[in-house]
Amino acid sequence: MALDPRHGVPSGSYGHLRASTADRERAVDVLKASFAEGRLTKDEYDERVGEAYSSRTYAELERLTADLPAGPLGALSPQPTAAAALQPSGALPVRAVQDRTNGMAVASLVCSLFPGIPALVAIFLGLSARRQIRQLGGRGVALANAGIVIGATLTLLAIIYGLIAVV
């Protein structure tokens, strides 16, 4: 697999430029994928990895990966994505959507740490966050669960304390 500007590591007229540690690591990642797929023998892999770590320029790294396909790691880019592999070379880059932590789940956990009304609110926030995560996706189920459990525990303790204080 030849390294080129589309993949974050220039070739051609830029081959004389010095490679960074990150560039060498990306080349080693391609070599690892090729070894795992059976494209390289153990001896070839060991030799090329040694050369990759001692490479100084893009041209030297390109020589090590020129005969290998990108493999499951995608091209040698800082952030390989599956969408980029399917994208025509002239198209604008597509960013992968990252799942965000549900804000209600975080609020549920924070509210659960305060006894009284905030602990009650934490239970409802946690239940709402779990429903949103189930419907829309995202992260934060563990935070929502923790908010529900802690909020319910503090609420229960407050009720018990209130009953004991009255008696």
C-alpha positions in Angstrom: 0.0 0.0 0.0 1.6 3.2 -1.1 1.4 6.2 1.2 0.0 9.3 -0.3 -1.4 12.7 0.7 -5.0 11.4 0.8 -3.9 9.1 3.6 -2.1 11.6 5.8 1.4 10.6 4.8 2.8 12.3 1.7 4.7 10.6 -1.0 6.2 11.6 -4.3 7.8 15.0 -4.0 7.3 14.8 -0.2 9.2 11.6 0.2 12.4 13.4 1.3 10.6 14.9 4.3 11.4 13.5 7.7 8.8 11.1 9.2 7.5 11.5 12.8 7.1 8.9 15.4 3.4 8.9 14.7 4.1 8.3 11.0 6.3 5.3 11.9 3.6 4.0 14.3 0.9 4.2 11.5 3.2 2.2 9.2 3.8 -0.4 11.9 0.0 -0.6 12.3 -0.4 -1.5 8.6 2.4 -4.1 9.0 0.6 -5.6 12.0 -2.7 -5.9 10.1 -0.9 -7.4 7.1 0.9 -9.9 9.4 -2.4 -10.8 11.1 -4.0 -11.4 7.7 -1.2 -13.7 6.7 0.2 -11.4 4.0 3.6 -11.3 5.7 5.7 -14.1 7.3 7.0 -13.6 10.8 10.5 -12.9 9.5 9.2 -10.3 6.9 7.1 -8.7 9.6 10.0 -8.5 12.1 12.4 -7.1 9.4 9.9 -4.5 8.2 9.0 -3.3 11.7 12.6 -2.9 12.5 13.1 -0.9 9.4 10.0 1.2 10.1 11.2 2.2 13.5 14.6 3.2 12.0 13.1 5.0 9.0 13.8 8.7 8.7 11.7 9.8 5.7 8.3 9.2 4.2 9.9 7.5 1.2 11.5 4.9 3.5 8.1 4.2 5.1 6.4 4.1 1.7 8.8 1.4 0.5 7.9 -0.8 3.5 4.1 -0.7 2.9 3.9 -0.2 -0.9 3.0 -3.8 -1.6 0.4 -4.1 1.1 -3.3 -3.3 1.0 -4.7 -1.0 3.7 -6.3 -3.9 5.5 -8.9 -3.6 8.3 -7.1 -0.6 9.7 -7.9 1.5 6.7 -5.4 3.7 5.1 -2.5 5.3 7.0 -4.5 8.2 8.2 -4.7 9.8 11.6 -8.3 8.8 12.0 -9.3 5.9 9.7 -13.0 5.4 9.3 -15.1 2.9 7.3 -16.9 5.8 5.6 -13.6 7.1 4.3 -12.9 3.8 2.6 -16.1 3.9 0.7 -15.8 7.6 -0.2 -14.6 8.7 -3.7 -11.1 10.3 -3.5 -12.3 13.8 -4.5 -15.2 13.9 -2.0 -15.1 15.9 1.2 -14.1 13.9 4.3 -16.8 12.2 6.4 -16.4 12.4 10.1 -17.5 9.5 12.3 -20.3 10.3 14.7 -19.2 9.8 18.2 -21.7 8.6 20.8 -22.0 11.2 23.5 -22.7 10.6 27.2 -26.3 11.4 27.9 -26.5 14.7 29.9 -29.5 13.5 31.9 -27.5 10.5 33.1 -24.8 12.8 34.3 -27.3 15.1 36.0 -28.9 12.0 37.6 -25.7 11.0 39.2 -24.9 14.5 40.4 -28.3 15.0 41.9 -28.2 11.6 43.6 -25.4 12.8 45.8 -27.6 15.3 47.6 -30.2 14.0 50.0 -33.8 15.2 49.9 -35.5 16.6 46.8 -32.4 16.3 44.5 -32.3 12.6 45.3 -35.9 12.2 44.1 -35.1 14.2 41.0 -32.1 11.9 40.4 -34.4 8.9 40.2 -36.6 10.6 37.5 -33.6 11.9 35.6 -32.0 8.5 35.6 -35.2 6.8 34.3 -35.6 9.4 31.6 -31.9 9.1 30.6 -32.2 5.3 30.3 -35.3 5.7 28.0 -33.4 8.3 25.8 -30.3 6.1 25.6 -32.5 3.1 24.6 -34.3 5.1 21.9 -31.6 7.4 20.6 -28.4 5.5 21.5 -25.5 7.0 23.2 -23.6 6.3 26.4 -24.4 6.8 30.1 -26.5 3.8 31.1 -24.2 3.0 34.0 -24.3 6.7 35.2 -28.1 6.6 35.0 -28.3 3.4 36.9 -26.0 4.7 39.6 -28.1 7.9 39.9 -31.2 5.8 40.3 -29.7 3.5 42.9 -28.0 6.2 44.9 -31.0 8.5 44.7 -33.4 5.7 45.7 -31.1 4.7 48.6 -30.8 8.2 49.9 -34.5 8.8 49.6 -35.3 5.6 51.4 -32.8 6.5 54.2 -34.4 9.9 54.5 -37.9 8.4 54.8 -36.7 5.9 57.5 -34.9 8.7 59.3 -38.0 10.8 59.2 -40.2 8.0 60.6 -37.7 7.3 63.4 -37.5 11.0 64.3 -41.3 11.3 64.5 -41.6 8.3 66.7 
